[in-house]
């Protein structure tokens, strides 16, 4: 009589342990910024590197490469890749964010739409000119990109060469 009860209790405990704390395809935690479109969720920064978490690429956007430079209208060179990453860091600071998984790449990188409270982080990056809409993923952010460009926001005040082949134009 005791064996079936113990077996049932073990099965129930195993099932409860297998249920993730967030919804299916949803991740939560503090993020470490790798670049303007990539985070490490649950990771920590050690000596300028992120380590120990899950890599998350922001879905639907294409940010400047970390070492990419842009020419400012006043003749100065701007480190637009580092600026993009800094603006992402400024947005999330040390707060806990939530990411809704859209896909996983072959290398295990999670592609997701991320939120700080109700604020869409992906949208924030595009509408402020820190990233471009990636039409290969979705058309969702193209209107925000057009408004940022028309308003000379973020990197739209510079002369840069967007990676058109990368973002599906």
N, C-alpha and C positions, 0 to 999 in steps of 0.2 A: 504494500500500500504506500509506503514512503517513497519508493523509487519513482512512480509516476508523478507524484507531487513535486519531488525534487527536479525531475527531468523537465516538467512543465515550467517550474520557476526559472530554471536555467535558460530555457528557450525564450521566455518572456524577457528576461534580463538581457540576453543576447540581442534580441530584436530592438529593445530600447536603446542599447548602446550603439547600434548601427544607424539609428536615425540621426541625421545631422542637426545641429542646433539651429541653423538657418534653413530657409526653404530650399528645395531642390534647385541647384544651379545658382544659389545665392551664397556669396562669401562676405564675411564681415571681419573688420579688424583695422588696426593702424597700418598706414602704408609708408613705405620708404620710396622716394621718387628716384627712378633710374634716369629717365629723360622725360621730355614733354608729352610722351604718349605711353610710357611704361612705368608701372609701379611694382613694388614687391609687397604684397599684402602679408602682414604678419612678420615681416622681416625687420631687421635693425640695421642702422648705418654704423659701419665700423671702418674707420680710416678711409673715408670718402666712398666706400662701396656698400651696397645693400647686400645682405645675406640672411639666410635662414627662413625665407618665406616662399610664397607662391608668386611667380611672375604673372602679372596681369597687363595685357596690352589694351588700351582704351579703344573700344569698338567704334568704327565710323569716323575716326579722325586720323590725320597724318601730321605729326609735329615735325619740327625741324630736327635734323640730326644733331647730336650733342656738340659736335665740332663745327657745325655749319655757321658761316659768317654771312652777313648781309651789309650792303652799303647803305648808310643813312643819307638822306637828302643833303645833309650839311657836309658830306665828304668823309664822315667817320665810318669806320668799320665797326659793326655791332656783332657781338657773339649771340646771334639769334637762337641757336640751339640751347645754349646755357640759359638765356633769358626765358625761353619757353619752359624749361625745366624749373627754373626759379619761380615762375608764375604758377605752375602746378603746385609746387611746394607751398607757396604763399596761400593758395586756395585751401589746401587740405590741412596744413600745419601739422598738429599732432592728434587731430580728431579721428575718431573711428569712422570709417566709411563702409558703405555696402556696395557690393558689385553683383550685378545680375549676369551670369555667364551666358554668352551667346554661342561660343564655340571653343574648341581646344585645338591648337596647332599641332603639327606632327611632333614638334619638339617639346610638347607638354605645356606650352604657354597658353594661359587662359585669355580669351578675348571676351571683354565684358563692357557693359555700360555701368558706370559707377556713380554713386550718389553720396553727397554729404548732407545728411538730413533729407530734405526734399529737393535740394539743388543738384541738377545733373552736371557732373564734372566734365563729361565729354563735351556737352553743349557749351559750358563755360569757356573751355579752351578755344573753341571755334569762334564763338560770338565776341570774344575779346581780342581776336587776332593772334592768338598764341599757337594755333594749329589750323590746319586746313580740313575741309570735309573730305573724307575718303569715300568716293563714289563707288569703289569696288565693294564696300561693305553695305552702304545704304545711302539714300538721298536725304535722309532725315536732317542733316546739318547744313545742307547747301544754302538754304535761305539765311542762316546765321552767318555763314561765310560771306555771302553777298553784302549783307548789312555791315559787317566788320570792314570789308574792303571799301565800301562806299563812305564809311565814317572814318577811314584812315586809322583804324584801331590797331594796337599792338604792332606786329611786324609789317602791317600794310603801310606803315609810314616809311618803310625802307624799300630798297630795290633788291629783291631776292629772286632766285630761280627756283620756282616750285618743282618738286619731283613729279611732273605730270604723269609719267608712266606709272609711278607708284600709286597715285591716287585715282586712277581710272578715268582720265579725261581723254 
